[in-house]
Amino acid sequence: MRMPNRTVYLPDELDALSRRLGLNLSRLTQDAIVATAKEHPDDAFEARVAAAMARIAALDIDWPADPLAASRAEAGER
């Protein structure tokens, strides 16, 4: 699994507290994202669709509007 590096910004007081408590900020962040997604499943789904559409757009592929149209035409279907 790919684990991109992201930056989390904390006020000095929270940074110091997290260090004193020995918190794993990566794990906390992951858990918070999963919990938020579970609370808002429609939003999470929309975010995944938007991310997938952005990746598709970045590929710059000219997708056919109806990929089966040519096959249907060859078969004489409507």
PyMOL Python script that loads the backbone (N, CA, C, O; Angstrom):
from pymol import cmd

cmd.read_pdbstr("""\
ATOM      1  N   MET A   1       0.850  -1.172   0.000  1.00  0.00           N
ATOM      2  CA  MET A   1       0.000   0.000   0.000  1.00  0.00           C
ATOM      3  C   MET A   1       0.898   1.238   0.000  1.00  0.00           C
ATOM      4  O   MET A   1       1.856   1.329   0.768  1.00  0.00           O
ATOM      5  N   ARG A   2       0.573   2.171  -0.862  1.00  0.00           N
ATOM      6  CA  ARG A   2       1.314   3.432  -0.943  1.00  0.00           C
ATOM      7  C   ARG A   2       0.913   4.321   0.226  1.00  0.00           C
ATOM      8  O   ARG A   2      -0.272   4.446   0.534  1.00  0.00           O
ATOM      9  N   MET A   3       1.885   4.935   0.872  1.00  0.00           N
ATOM     10  CA  MET A   3       1.623   5.815   2.009  1.00  0.00           C
ATOM     11  C   MET A   3       2.252   7.177   1.721  1.00  0.00           C
ATOM     12  O   MET A   3       3.399   7.420   2.096  1.00  0.00           O
ATOM     13  N   PRO A   4       1.510   8.065   1.059  1.00  0.00           N
ATOM     14  CA  PRO A   4       2.080   9.381   0.770  1.00  0.00           C
ATOM     15  C   PRO A   4       2.353  10.160   2.055  1.00  0.00           C
ATOM     16  O   PRO A   4       1.665   9.993   3.062  1.00  0.00           O
ATOM     17  N   ASN A   5       3.351  10.996   1.996  1.00  0.00           N
ATOM     18  CA  ASN A   5       3.718  11.818   3.129  1.00  0.00           C
ATOM     19  C   ASN A   5       2.899  13.098   3.114  1.00  0.00           C
ATOM     20  O   ASN A   5       2.920  13.837   2.130  1.00  0.00           O
ATOM     21  N   ARG A   6       2.181  13.365   4.193  1.00  0.00           N
ATOM     22  CA  ARG A   6       1.374  14.577   4.309  1.00  0.00           C
ATOM     23  C   ARG A   6       1.821  15.335   5.550  1.00  0.00           C
ATOM     24  O   ARG A   6       2.376  14.744   6.476  1.00  0.00           O
ATOM     25  N   THR A   7       1.585  16.612   5.568  1.00  0.00           N
ATOM     26  CA  THR A   7       1.968  17.436   6.709  1.00  0.00           C
ATOM     27  C   THR A   7       0.728  17.783   7.516  1.00  0.00           C
ATOM     28  O   THR A   7      -0.295  18.184   6.962  1.00  0.00           O
ATOM     29  N   VAL A   8       0.830  17.626   8.824  1.00  0.00           N
ATOM     30  CA  VAL A   8      -0.250  18.008   9.730  1.00  0.00           C
ATOM     31  C   VAL A   8       0.282  19.154  10.584  1.00  0.00           C
ATOM     32  O   VAL A   8       1.333  19.030  11.214  1.00  0.00           O
ATOM     33  N   TYR A   9      -0.440  20.261  10.603  1.00  0.00           N
ATOM     34  CA  TYR A   9      -0.017  21.423  11.369  1.00  0.00           C
ATOM     35  C   TYR A   9      -0.746  21.446  12.707  1.00  0.00           C
ATOM     36  O   TYR A   9      -1.963  21.273  12.770  1.00  0.00           O
ATOM     37  N   LEU A  10       0.012  21.661  13.767  1.00  0.00           N
ATOM     38  CA  LEU A  10      -0.535  21.742  15.118  1.00  0.00           C
ATOM     39  C   LEU A  10      -0.023  23.001  15.795  1.00  0.00           C
ATOM     40  O   LEU A  10       1.112  23.423  15.571  1.00  0.00           O
ATOM     41  N   PRO A  11      -0.876  23.602  16.631  1.00  0.00           N
ATOM     42  CA  PRO A  11      -0.355  24.695  17.463  1.00  0.00           C
ATOM     43  C   PRO A  11       0.724  24.129  18.395  1.00  0.00           C
ATOM     44  O   PRO A  11       0.724  22.937  18.700  1.00  0.00           O
ATOM     45  N   ASP A  12       1.620  24.974  18.835  1.00  0.00           N
ATOM     46  CA  ASP A  12       2.724  24.532  19.692  1.00  0.00           C
ATOM     47  C   ASP A  12       2.250  23.746  20.906  1.00  0.00           C
ATOM     48  O   ASP A  12       2.860  22.747  21.286  1.00  0.00           O
ATOM     49  N   GLU A  13       1.148  24.208  21.517  1.00  0.00           N
ATOM     50  CA  GLU A  13       0.661  23.545  22.731  1.00  0.00           C
ATOM     51  C   GLU A  13       0.213  22.115  22.436  1.00  0.00           C
ATOM     52  O   GLU A  13       0.501  21.204  23.212  1.00  0.00           O
ATOM     53  N   LEU A  14      -0.485  21.914  21.328  1.00  0.00           N
ATOM     54  CA  LEU A  14      -0.939  20.566  20.979  1.00  0.00           C
ATOM     55  C   LEU A  14       0.230  19.688  20.558  1.00  0.00           C
ATOM     56  O   LEU A  14       0.239  18.490  20.840  1.00  0.00           O
ATOM     57  N   ASP A  15       1.209  20.269  19.892  1.00  0.00           N
ATOM     58  CA  ASP A  15       2.393  19.506  19.517  1.00  0.00           C
ATOM     59  C   ASP A  15       3.106  19.010  20.776  1.00  0.00           C
ATOM     60  O   ASP A  15       3.468  17.838  20.872  1.00  0.00           O
ATOM     61  N   ALA A  16       3.300  19.905  21.730  1.00  0.00           N
ATOM     62  CA  ALA A  16       3.977  19.529  22.979  1.00  0.00           C
ATOM     63  C   ALA A  16       3.175  18.468  23.730  1.00  0.00           C
ATOM     64  O   ALA A  16       3.746  17.507  24.246  1.00  0.00           O
ATOM     65  N   LEU A  17       1.873  18.636  23.790  1.00  0.00           N
ATOM     66  CA  LEU A  17       1.020  17.665  24.476  1.00  0.00           C
ATOM     67  C   LEU A  17       1.064  16.301  23.790  1.00  0.00           C
ATOM     68  O   LEU A  17       1.143  15.270  24.458  1.00  0.00           O
ATOM     69  N   SER A  18       1.012  16.295  22.466  1.00  0.00           N
ATOM     70  CA  SER A  18       1.039  15.029  21.737  1.00  0.00           C
ATOM     71  C   SER A  18       2.370  14.304  21.965  1.00  0.00           C
ATOM     72  O   SER A  18       2.411  13.076  22.049  1.00  0.00           O
ATOM     73  N   ARG A  19       3.442  15.067  22.062  1.00  0.00           N
ATOM     74  CA  ARG A  19       4.752  14.451  22.311  1.00  0.00           C
ATOM     75  C   ARG A  19       4.824  13.882  23.732  1.00  0.00           C
ATOM     76  O   ARG A  19       5.338  12.783  23.942  1.00  0.00           O
ATOM     77  N   ARG A  20       4.298  14.649  24.716  1.00  0.00           N
ATOM     78  CA  ARG A  20       4.305  14.155  26.099  1.00  0.00           C
ATOM     79  C   ARG A  20       3.477  12.880  26.232  1.00  0.00           C
ATOM     80  O   ARG A  20       3.831  11.979  26.991  1.00  0.00           O
ATOM     81  N   LEU A  21       2.376  12.809  25.492  1.00  0.00           N
ATOM     82  CA  LEU A  21       1.506  11.632  25.556  1.00  0.00           C
ATOM     83  C   LEU A  21       2.000  10.492  24.677  1.00  0.00           C
ATOM     84  O   LEU A  21       1.487   9.376  24.759  1.00  0.00           O
ATOM     85  N   GLY A  22       2.995  10.768  23.834  1.00  0.00           N
ATOM     86  CA  GLY A  22       3.529   9.732  22.948  1.00  0.00           C
ATOM     87  C   GLY A  22       2.529   9.300  21.884  1.00  0.00           C
ATOM     88  O   GLY A  22       2.477   8.131  21.502  1.00  0.00           O
ATOM     89  N   LEU A  23       1.744  10.247  21.418  1.00  0.00           N
ATOM     90  CA  LEU A  23       0.704   9.921  20.440  1.00  0.00           C
ATOM     91  C   LEU A  23       1.284   9.649  19.054  1.00  0.00           C
ATOM     92  O   LEU A  23       2.260  10.278  18.645  1.00  0.00           O
ATOM     93  N   ASN A  24       0.691   8.735  18.358  1.00  0.00           N
ATOM     94  CA  ASN A  24       1.034   8.452  16.972  1.00  0.00           C
ATOM     95  C   ASN A  24       0.094   9.305  16.121  1.00  0.00           C
ATOM     96  O   ASN A  24      -1.056   8.931  15.894  1.00  0.00           O
ATOM     97  N   LEU A  25       0.586  10.446  15.655  1.00  0.00           N
ATOM     98  CA  LEU A  25      -0.265  11.378  14.917  1.00  0.00           C
ATOM     99  C   LEU A  25      -0.766  10.791  13.603  1.00  0.00           C
ATOM    100  O   LEU A  25      -1.879  11.094  13.173  1.00  0.00           O
ATOM    101  N   SER A  26       0.038   9.962  12.971  1.00  0.00           N
ATOM    102  CA  SER A  26      -0.393   9.320  11.733  1.00  0.00           C
ATOM    103  C   SER A  26      -1.613   8.443  11.993  1.00  0.00           C
ATOM    104  O   SER A  26      -2.603   8.520  11.266  1.00  0.00           O
ATOM    105  N   ARG A  27      -1.542   7.614  13.021  1.00  0.00           N
ATOM    106  CA  ARG A  27      -2.654   6.714  13.361  1.00  0.00           C
ATOM    107  C   ARG A  27      -3.888   7.520  13.758  1.00  0.00           C
ATOM    108  O   ARG A  27      -5.001   7.203  13.337  1.00  0.00           O
ATOM    109  N   LEU A  28      -3.695   8.560  14.566  1.00  0.00           N
ATOM    110  CA  LEU A  28      -4.826   9.397  14.986  1.00  0.00           C
ATOM    111  C   LEU A  28      -5.505  10.049  13.784  1.00  0.00           C
ATOM    112  O   LEU A  28      -6.732  10.100  13.707  1.00  0.00           O
ATOM    113  N   THR A  29      -4.706  10.541  12.858  1.00  0.00           N
ATOM    114  CA  THR A  29      -5.247  11.184  11.664  1.00  0.00           C
ATOM    115  C   THR A  29      -6.012  10.187  10.820  1.00  0.00           C
ATOM    116  O   THR A  29      -7.111  10.481  10.349  1.00  0.00           O
ATOM    117  N   GLN A  30      -5.437   9.001  10.623  1.00  0.00           N
ATOM    118  CA  GLN A  30      -6.120   7.970   9.848  1.00  0.00           C
ATOM    119  C   GLN A  30      -7.445   7.590  10.498  1.00  0.00           C
ATOM    120  O   GLN A  30      -8.467   7.487   9.819  1.00  0.00           O
ATOM    121  N   ASP A  31      -7.428   7.380  11.813  1.00  0.00           N
ATOM    122  CA  ASP A  31      -8.655   7.012  12.531  1.00  0.00           C
ATOM    123  C   ASP A  31      -9.712   8.114  12.431  1.00  0.00           C
ATOM    124  O   ASP A  31     -10.900   7.829  12.280  1.00  0.00           O
ATOM    125  N   ALA A  32      -9.276   9.367  12.516  1.00  0.00           N
ATOM    126  CA  ALA A  32     -10.215  10.485  12.432  1.00  0.00           C
ATOM    127  C   ALA A  32     -10.849  10.574  11.047  1.00  0.00           C
ATOM    128  O   ALA A  32     -12.040  10.865  10.928  1.00  0.00           O
ATOM    129  N   ILE A  33     -10.070  10.327  10.011  1.00  0.00           N
ATOM    130  CA  ILE A  33     -10.600  10.368   8.646  1.00  0.00           C
ATOM    131  C   ILE A  33     -11.615   9.245   8.444  1.00  0.00           C
ATOM    132  O   ILE A  33     -12.682   9.468   7.873  1.00  0.00           O
ATOM    133  N   VAL A  34     -11.289   8.049   8.908  1.00  0.00           N
ATOM    134  CA  VAL A  34     -12.209   6.912   8.773  1.00  0.00           C
ATOM    135  C   VAL A  34     -13.495   7.184   9.550  1.00  0.00           C
ATOM    136  O   VAL A  34     -14.587   6.931   9.040  1.00  0.00           O
ATOM    137  N   ALA A  35     -13.382   7.693  10.767  1.00  0.00           N
ATOM    138  CA  ALA A  35     -14.563   7.982  11.581  1.00  0.00           C
ATOM    139  C   ALA A  35     -15.436   9.048  10.920  1.00  0.00           C
ATOM    140  O   ALA A  35     -16.661   8.922  10.902  1.00  0.00           O
ATOM    141  N   THR A  36     -14.822  10.083  10.384  1.00  0.00           N
ATOM    142  CA  THR A  36     -15.569  11.143   9.708  1.00  0.00           C
ATOM    143  C   THR A  36     -16.273  10.603   8.470  1.00  0.00           C
ATOM    144  O   THR A  36     -17.421  10.958   8.198  1.00  0.00           O
ATOM    145  N   ALA A  37     -15.588   9.749   7.724  1.00  0.00           N
ATOM    146  CA  ALA A  37     -16.189   9.154   6.528  1.00  0.00           C
ATOM    147  C   ALA A  37     -17.392   8.298   6.898  1.00  0.00           C
ATOM    148  O   ALA A  37     -18.387   8.288   6.173  1.00  0.00           O
ATOM    149  N   LYS A  38     -17.316   7.575   8.025  1.00  0.00           N
ATOM    150  CA  LYS A  38     -18.438   6.746   8.469  1.00  0.00           C
ATOM    151  C   LYS A  38     -19.623   7.595   8.900  1.00  0.00           C
ATOM    152  O   LYS A  38     -20.775   7.193   8.733  1.00  0.00           O
ATOM    153  N   GLU A  39     -19.339   8.774   9.459  1.00  0.00           N
ATOM    154  CA  GLU A  39     -20.406   9.687   9.877  1.00  0.00           C
ATOM    155  C   GLU A  39     -21.085  10.350   8.680  1.00  0.00           C
ATOM    156  O   GLU A  39     -22.247  10.747   8.769  1.00  0.00           O
ATOM    157  N   HIS A  40     -20.373  10.470   7.570  1.00  0.00           N
ATOM    158  CA  HIS A  40     -20.874  11.137   6.375  1.00  0.00           C
ATOM    159  C   HIS A  40     -20.615  10.258   5.159  1.00  0.00           C
ATOM    160  O   HIS A  40     -19.819  10.628   4.296  1.00  0.00           O
ATOM    161  N   PRO A  41     -21.277   9.086   5.070  1.00  0.00           N
ATOM    162  CA  PRO A  41     -20.960   8.150   3.986  1.00  0.00           C
ATOM    163  C   PRO A  41     -21.181   8.722   2.591  1.00  0.00           C
ATOM    164  O   PRO A  41     -20.416   8.420   1.674  1.00  0.00           O
ATOM    165  N   ASP A  42     -22.210   9.541   2.416  1.00  0.00           N
ATOM    166  CA  ASP A  42     -22.456  10.121   1.093  1.00  0.00           C
ATOM    167  C   ASP A  42     -21.331  11.063   0.694  1.00  0.00           C
ATOM    168  O   ASP A  42     -20.891  11.067  -0.456  1.00  0.00           O
ATOM    169  N   ASP A  43     -20.867  11.861   1.652  1.00  0.00           N
ATOM    170  CA  ASP A  43     -19.758  12.784   1.382  1.00  0.00           C
ATOM    171  C   ASP A  43     -18.483  12.012   1.055  1.00  0.00           C
ATOM    172  O   ASP A  43     -17.726  12.389   0.160  1.00  0.00           O
ATOM    173  N   ALA A  44     -18.257  10.927   1.793  1.00  0.00           N
ATOM    174  CA  ALA A  44     -17.057  10.122   1.548  1.00  0.00           C
ATOM    175  C   ALA A  44     -17.110   9.507   0.160  1.00  0.00           C
ATOM    176  O   ALA A  44     -16.105   9.476  -0.550  1.00  0.00           O
ATOM    177  N   PHE A  45     -18.274   9.022  -0.226  1.00  0.00           N
ATOM    178  CA  PHE A  45     -18.431   8.437  -1.555  1.00  0.00           C
ATOM    179  C   PHE A  45     -18.203   9.486  -2.627  1.00  0.00           C
ATOM    180  O   PHE A  45     -17.501   9.234  -3.607  1.00  0.00           O
ATOM    181  N   GLU A  46     -18.793  10.661  -2.449  1.00  0.00           N
ATOM    182  CA  GLU A  46     -18.626  11.748  -3.416  1.00  0.00           C
ATOM    183  C   GLU A  46     -17.157  12.152  -3.522  1.00  0.00           C
ATOM    184  O   GLU A  46     -16.673  12.442  -4.616  1.00  0.00           O
ATOM    185  N   ALA A  47     -16.451  12.173  -2.406  1.00  0.00           N
ATOM    186  CA  ALA A  47     -15.031  12.531  -2.434  1.00  0.00           C
ATOM    187  C   ALA A  47     -14.234  11.486  -3.213  1.00  0.00           C
ATOM    188  O   ALA A  47     -13.322  11.837  -3.961  1.00  0.00           O
ATOM    189  N   ARG A  48     -14.570  10.208  -3.043  1.00  0.00           N
ATOM    190  CA  ARG A  48     -13.869   9.151  -3.778  1.00  0.00           C
ATOM    191  C   ARG A  48     -14.165   9.241  -5.269  1.00  0.00           C
ATOM    192  O   ARG A  48     -13.275   9.051  -6.099  1.00  0.00           O
ATOM    193  N   VAL A  49     -15.419   9.531  -5.604  1.00  0.00           N
ATOM    194  CA  VAL A  49     -15.773   9.682  -7.021  1.00  0.00           C
ATOM    195  C   VAL A  49     -15.034  10.878  -7.613  1.00  0.00           C
ATOM    196  O   VAL A  49     -14.490  10.793  -8.714  1.00  0.00           O
ATOM    197  N   ALA A  50     -15.015  11.985  -6.888  1.00  0.00           N
ATOM    198  CA  ALA A  50     -14.325  13.187  -7.376  1.00  0.00           C
ATOM    199  C   ALA A  50     -12.836  12.911  -7.570  1.00  0.00           C
ATOM    200  O   ALA A  50     -12.248  13.360  -8.554  1.00  0.00           O
ATOM    201  N   ALA A  51     -12.224  12.180  -6.643  1.00  0.00           N
ATOM    202  CA  ALA A  51     -10.803  11.852  -6.768  1.00  0.00           C
ATOM    203  C   ALA A  51     -10.563  10.957  -7.982  1.00  0.00           C
ATOM    204  O   ALA A  51      -9.596  11.148  -8.719  1.00  0.00           O
ATOM    205  N   ALA A  52     -11.449   9.977  -8.189  1.00  0.00           N
ATOM    206  CA  ALA A  52     -11.309   9.089  -9.351  1.00  0.00           C
ATOM    207  C   ALA A  52     -11.481   9.874 -10.646  1.00  0.00           C
ATOM    208  O   ALA A  52     -10.736   9.663 -11.602  1.00  0.00           O
ATOM    209  N   MET A  53     -12.453  10.775 -10.683  1.00  0.00           N
ATOM    210  CA  MET A  53     -12.677  11.578 -11.887  1.00  0.00           C
ATOM    211  C   MET A  53     -11.474  12.481 -12.162  1.00  0.00           C
ATOM    212  O   MET A  53     -11.115  12.699 -13.319  1.00  0.00           O
ATOM    213  N   ALA A  54     -10.859  12.999 -11.118  1.00  0.00           N
ATOM    214  CA  ALA A  54      -9.666  13.841 -11.295  1.00  0.00           C
ATOM    215  C   ALA A  54      -8.515  13.015 -11.870  1.00  0.00           C
ATOM    216  O   ALA A  54      -7.776  13.488 -12.733  1.00  0.00           O
ATOM    217  N   ARG A  55      -8.368  11.780 -11.387  1.00  0.00           N
ATOM    218  CA  ARG A  55      -7.309  10.917 -11.926  1.00  0.00           C
ATOM    219  C   ARG A  55      -7.580  10.587 -13.388  1.00  0.00           C
ATOM    220  O   ARG A  55      -6.657  10.563 -14.201  1.00  0.00           O
ATOM    221  N   ILE A  56      -8.852  10.330 -13.726  1.00  0.00           N
ATOM    222  CA  ILE A  56      -9.222  10.038 -15.114  1.00  0.00           C
ATOM    223  C   ILE A  56      -8.930  11.253 -15.995  1.00  0.00           C
ATOM    224  O   ILE A  56      -8.373  11.113 -17.084  1.00  0.00           O
ATOM    225  N   ALA A  57      -9.302  12.431 -15.528  1.00  0.00           N
ATOM    226  CA  ALA A  57      -9.056  13.658 -16.296  1.00  0.00           C
ATOM    227  C   ALA A  57      -7.561  13.872 -16.501  1.00  0.00           C
ATOM    228  O   ALA A  57      -7.138  14.323 -17.566  1.00  0.00           O
ATOM    229  N   ALA A  58      -6.764  13.553 -15.491  1.00  0.00           N
ATOM    230  CA  ALA A  58      -5.315  13.731 -15.597  1.00  0.00           C
ATOM    231  C   ALA A  58      -4.714  12.813 -16.659  1.00  0.00           C
ATOM    232  O   ALA A  58      -3.668  13.123 -17.228  1.00  0.00           O
ATOM    233  N   LEU A  59      -5.369  11.686 -16.925  1.00  0.00           N
ATOM    234  CA  LEU A  59      -4.887  10.768 -17.956  1.00  0.00           C
ATOM    235  C   LEU A  59      -5.137  11.303 -19.358  1.00  0.00           C
ATOM    236  O   LEU A  59      -4.512  10.859 -20.322  1.00  0.00           O
ATOM    237  N   ASP A  60      -6.058  12.264 -19.467  1.00  0.00           N
ATOM    238  CA  ASP A  60      -6.384  12.920 -20.734  1.00  0.00           C
ATOM    239  C   ASP A  60      -6.766  11.902 -21.825  1.00  0.00           C
ATOM    240  O   ASP A  60      -6.272  11.962 -22.951  1.00  0.00           O
ATOM    241  N   ILE A  61      -7.648  10.980 -21.464  1.00  0.00           N
ATOM    242  CA  ILE A  61      -8.131   9.968 -22.400  1.00  0.00           C
ATOM    243  C   ILE A  61      -9.474  10.413 -22.959  1.00  0.00           C
ATOM    244  O   ILE A  61     -10.343  10.868 -22.216  1.00  0.00           O
ATOM    245  N   ASP A  62      -9.639  10.283 -24.259  1.00  0.00           N
ATOM    246  CA  ASP A  62     -10.906  10.626 -24.898  1.00  0.00           C
ATOM    247  C   ASP A  62     -11.810   9.391 -24.855  1.00  0.00           C
ATOM    248  O   ASP A  62     -11.779   8.551 -25.754  1.00  0.00           O
ATOM    249  N   TRP A  63     -12.615   9.299 -23.793  1.00  0.00           N
ATOM    250  CA  TRP A  63     -13.494   8.150 -23.609  1.00  0.00           C
ATOM    251  C   TRP A  63     -14.696   8.262 -24.536  1.00  0.00           C
ATOM    252  O   TRP A  63     -15.265   9.346 -24.659  1.00  0.00           O
ATOM    253  N   PRO A  64     -15.101   7.177 -25.195  1.00  0.00           N
ATOM    254  CA  PRO A  64     -16.289   7.235 -26.052  1.00  0.00           C
ATOM    255  C   PRO A  64     -17.554   7.405 -25.204  1.00  0.00           C
ATOM    256  O   PRO A  64     -17.650   6.882 -24.094  1.00  0.00           O
ATOM    257  N   ALA A  65     -18.514   8.142 -25.750  1.00  0.00           N
ATOM    258  CA  ALA A  65     -19.767   8.362 -25.030  1.00  0.00           C
ATOM    259  C   ALA A  65     -20.513   7.047 -24.845  1.00  0.00           C
ATOM    260  O   ALA A  65     -21.103   6.810 -23.791  1.00  0.00           O
ATOM    261  N   ASP A  66     -20.490   6.201 -25.854  1.00  0.00           N
ATOM    262  CA  ASP A  66     -21.146   4.899 -25.784  1.00  0.00           C
ATOM    263  C   ASP A  66     -20.159   3.863 -26.316  1.00  0.00           C
ATOM    264  O   ASP A  66     -20.083   3.655 -27.527  1.00  0.00           O
ATOM    265  N   PRO A  67     -19.413   3.221 -25.445  1.00  0.00           N
ATOM    266  CA  PRO A  67     -18.359   2.312 -25.899  1.00  0.00           C
ATOM    267  C   PRO A  67     -18.875   1.090 -26.660  1.00  0.00           C
ATOM    268  O   PRO A  67     -18.108   0.436 -27.367  1.00  0.00           O
ATOM    269  N   LEU A  68     -20.153   0.777 -26.523  1.00  0.00           N
ATOM    270  CA  LEU A  68     -20.707  -0.384 -27.224  1.00  0.00           C
ATOM    271  C   LEU A  68     -21.366  -0.015 -28.556  1.00  0.00           C
ATOM    272  O   LEU A  68     -21.817  -0.899 -29.285  1.00  0.00           O
ATOM    273  N   ALA A  69     -21.426   1.268 -28.876  1.00  0.00           N
ATOM    274  CA  ALA A  69     -22.126   1.713 -30.080  1.00  0.00           C
ATOM    275  C   ALA A  69     -21.560   1.076 -31.338  1.00  0.00           C
ATOM    276  O   ALA A  69     -22.327   0.614 -32.183  1.00  0.00           O
ATOM    277  N   ALA A  70     -20.245   1.036 -31.488  1.00  0.00           N
ATOM    278  CA  ALA A  70     -19.637   0.468 -32.695  1.00  0.00           C
ATOM    279  C   ALA A  70     -19.959  -1.017 -32.803  1.00  0.00           C
ATOM    280  O   ALA A  70     -20.271  -1.510 -33.887  1.00  0.00           O
ATOM    281  N   SER A  71     -19.886  -1.727 -31.688  1.00  0.00           N
ATOM    282  CA  SER A  71     -20.196  -3.160 -31.708  1.00  0.00           C
ATOM    283  C   SER A  71     -21.656  -3.401 -32.063  1.00  0.00           C
ATOM    284  O   SER A  71     -21.974  -4.326 -32.811  1.00  0.00           O
ATOM    285  N   ARG A  72     -22.543  -2.570 -31.527  1.00  0.00           N
ATOM    286  CA  ARG A  72     -23.965  -2.724 -31.839  1.00  0.00           C
ATOM    287  C   ARG A  72     -24.217  -2.429 -33.322  1.00  0.00           C
ATOM    288  O   ARG A  72     -24.991  -3.130 -33.974  1.00  0.00           O
ATOM    289  N   ALA A  73     -23.577  -1.415 -33.839  1.00  0.00           N
ATOM    290  CA  ALA A  73     -23.759  -1.053 -35.252  1.00  0.00           C
ATOM    291  C   ALA A  73     -23.295  -2.208 -36.150  1.00  0.00           C
ATOM    292  O   ALA A  73     -23.946  -2.546 -37.138  1.00  0.00           O
ATOM    293  N   GLU A  74     -22.161  -2.798 -35.782  1.00  0.00           N
ATOM    294  CA  GLU A  74     -21.652  -3.934 -36.580  1.00  0.00           C
ATOM    295  C   GLU A  74     -22.608  -5.125 -36.522  1.00  0.00           C
ATOM    296  O   GLU A  74     -22.748  -5.867 -37.495  1.00  0.00           O
ATOM    297  N   ALA A  75     -23.258  -5.297 -35.387  1.00  0.00           N
ATOM    298  CA  ALA A  75     -24.174  -6.434 -35.216  1.00  0.00           C
ATOM    299  C   ALA A  75     -25.566  -6.127 -35.740  1.00  0.00           C
ATOM    300  O   ALA A  75     -26.423  -7.010 -35.769  1.00  0.00           O
ATOM    301  N   GLY A  76     -25.806  -4.877 -36.158  1.00  0.00           N
ATOM    302  CA  GLY A  76     -27.112  -4.483 -36.666  1.00  0.00           C
ATOM    303  C   GLY A  76     -28.147  -4.277 -35.564  1.00  0.00           C
ATOM    304  O   GLY A  76     -29.349  -4.345 -35.818  1.00  0.00           O
ATOM    305  N   GLU A  77     -27.681  -4.024 -34.341  1.00  0.00           N
ATOM    306  CA  GLU A  77     -28.604  -3.778 -33.234  1.00  0.00           C
ATOM    307  C   GLU A  77     -28.917  -2.298 -33.140  1.00  0.00           C
ATOM    308  O   GLU A  77     -28.224  -1.451 -33.702  1.00  0.00           O
ATOM    309  N   ARG A  78     -29.978  -2.021 -32.417  1.00  0.00           N
ATOM    310  CA  ARG A  78     -30.335  -0.619 -32.161  1.00  0.00           C
ATOM    311  C   ARG A  78     -29.948  -0.229 -30.780  1.00  0.00           C
ATOM    312  O   ARG A  78     -30.166   0.914 -30.377  1.00  0.00           O
TER     313      ARG A  78
END
""", "prot")
cmd.dss("prot")
cmd.show_as("cartoon", "prot")
cmd.util.cbc("prot")
cmd.orient("prot")
